[in-house]
Amino acid sequence: MAYTTGQTWGALRKAWKAYRIAKVQNSSTDMRKYAERIRSLQAELGVTQAKFPELNLV
């Protein structure tokens, strides 16, 4: 892991915020980008990965 656990949690928090903004703006491209980033960070942290059925990410 190139980053500390704290940095990864911070990046995850920011990715969720960006995802919510993209959802409000109805930007499916950005939603998918941030959803994939969220799942990647969660995997890196070893926590349960979020599911995004509306984006076919389960």
N, C-alpha and C positions, 0 to 999 in steps of 0.2 A: 504494500500500500504506500503510495507516494505522499499521502497527506495524513495528518493526525486524525484520530477519531473525532475530536472536537471540530476540526475543519470540515470533515465529512458531514457531520450532523448539521453544521451551519449551511453547507451547500444544499443539503436536503431540505432544510427549512426554506431557503430561497427558491428552490425548484418548485416546491408546493405553492409558494406565493405566486410565482410566475405562471404556474398551471392555472390557478384560480383566475388570474387576470386574463389569460388567453381564453378561458371558458366564458367569462363575461363578455369578451370581445368577439366571441363566436369564431375563433380562429382555430380550425381543426388541425392545421399544419403545426402551429405552435403548441397546441394541446398535446399532440402526439410526441413532439420533440421533448417537451418537459415530462410527459408521462414516462417515456423511455429513460430519461435521465433519473427520475425518481426511482424507478425500478432498479436501475444500475447502482445507484447509491445505497439503496436498501440492501441489495445483495452484498455489496462491499461491507456493509455494517453487520451483516448476518441477521437481519430482522426480516419478518414476513413481508413479502412484496405486495404492494397495493395492486388491486385489479381495476382495470379500466375497460369494462365490457363495451362501452360505447365506441372505443377505439380498437376493439378486438385484441386487447392486451390482457390476457388472463393467466 
